């Protein structure tokens, strides 16, 4: 039943979009030579898919979703998805050190955490998920009960990352589920 409600909501969004659906809503220029453009329709569709994925992962109104992403389109999509669910988005900047990130993770009370495999900045690829994994391990040593149950990983730089089965999931796979 939940899937049909979400599908109906997505169809309603497409109806509301009207002539603006094909207009560019977001232009992102990142890694060298990489440019992404999302139309209003594409952005709303991705937000609906992300909201459905978060719902399947147990996120409800008032729950916290931690976002540990560089400035990428998925950050905007995560924000819109949280808004659709009336969930609270908590930002965890990628510039935090491991001790800072560990403390913020414990304080966040997030049910789900969204991160990236890596990010490109200052002319090189830098780890994102490996830093997060260290912070999660450090936080678990203090209080594992307050850590996210699920980590959604956005594939931005196609780098190998450590993987914890049962906790870690690919963002694109979760958004592809119906």
N, C-alpha and C positions, 0 to 999 in steps of 0.2 A: 504494500500500500504506500509506503514511504516513497518508493521509486516512482510510482505513478503521480504522486503529489509533486515531486521534484520535476518530473517530465512536464507536467502541466504548467508549472511555474516557468520553466525554460521556454515553453511554447508561448506563454503569455508575454515573456520578455521579448521574444522575437516579434510578436505582434505590435508591442509598444514602440519598438525601435523605429519603425517606419522608414522614411527616406534617409535617416542618419545612420542606419545600420552599416552602410558601406563606406562611411567616412572614417578617415584615420583618427583614432582616439589616442594612440600612444605610439611614439617613435622612440626607439632605443638604439643607441650606438654604443657598442661595448668593445669586446675584443677586436683586435685589428681585422678590419674587413667584415665585421659582423654587424649587420643592421637588421633590426626587427621592427615591423610595423604591425600593429593590431588595430583592426577597425572596431567601431563600437559594438558591432554584432559579435565579432570574435572575442572581444574582452568580456562581454556579458556571458557568452557561452562558456568561456574558460572559468569565470567566476562561479557560474552555476555548477559546473563539473567539480570544481574545488569544494564548493559548499556541500555537494552530495558526498564527496569523498570524506570530508570532515565529519559529516553526519554518520556515515558508516563506521567511522572510527570512534563514535560516541560523543562527539562534541555537541553540546546543547546550548541554548541561550544562557548567557552568564558565564560559561566556561572560558578559560583562557587558552589562547593559542600563541605560542612563542614563535617569533619569526627571526631567524638568524641568517639573513640573506644579504648579499651585497645589493647594490642598486641595479636590479634586474626586473624585467616585466613580471616575473612570478611574485615579487614582493607586492606589487599593485594588485595582482589577482588574489593573493592571500588576504589582503585588506578588504577587498570587495566581498570575498567569500565569508569572512568573519562578519561583515555588516549584514549579509543576507541571513545569517544564523543568529544575529544579535549576540555573537560571541565577542570576547574582548581580545584584541590583538595586543600582544606584548612584544616590543621590539628589543632584540638583543644585538647590538651593533657588532659587526664582524671585526671591529678594531679592538674589542675587549681582550685583555690578557686572560689566560686560563683561570687564574684565581678570581678575577672579576666576573668572568662568565659563569664559573661554578657558583658563586654567590648569587648572581642574578637568576640562574636556573632554579635554585632552591627557593628564592623569594617569589618567583613567577607563579608557581602553582599551576603551570601549564599542563594540559592534558595531552596535547600534541605539540610537537616542535617541527618547524619547517626550516631546512638548511640547504646548503649547496655542497656539491662534491668539492669544488674549488672555485676560485674567482681570479679573474685577470685584472691586475691593477699595477700601476707604476712599472709597466713594461714586462711584467712576469706573471706567471701563474702562481698563486698562493693557496695553501691549503685552507679549507673552511671546515669541512667535516672532521678531519683529524684533530683540529683544535677543539672542536665541540666534543668529540669522543673523550679527549683527555679531561675536559671540564666535567662531563657527565660522570666519568669514573671518580674524579675527585669529590663531586657532590654525593655520589652514592656512598662513599666512605663515611660521610657525615649523616645523611638522611635520605636513603633510597626511596622512601615512601612519598616524597614530594617531587619526584622527577617525572617527566613526561613518559607515558606508556608507549608512544609511537613517535618515531622520527621519520618525517618525509624528506627525501633527499632529491633536490633538483639537480639534474645532470646539466651543468653549465660548461665544464671544461673536459669532460670525458677522461677523467683521471681515475685510476684505481683507488678505491677507498675501503677501509675496513668495514665489515658488515656484521651486525648482530641480528641473526635470524629471530623473527618474532617481534622485534622492535623496529628495525629499519625497513623502510619501503621506498620504492622509487615513486616520486611525484607523478611522473608521466603515466606510469602503470595504474596508479590509483585514480587519476583523472580519466583514464580510458575505460574503466569499469562502468557498466550500466546498471 
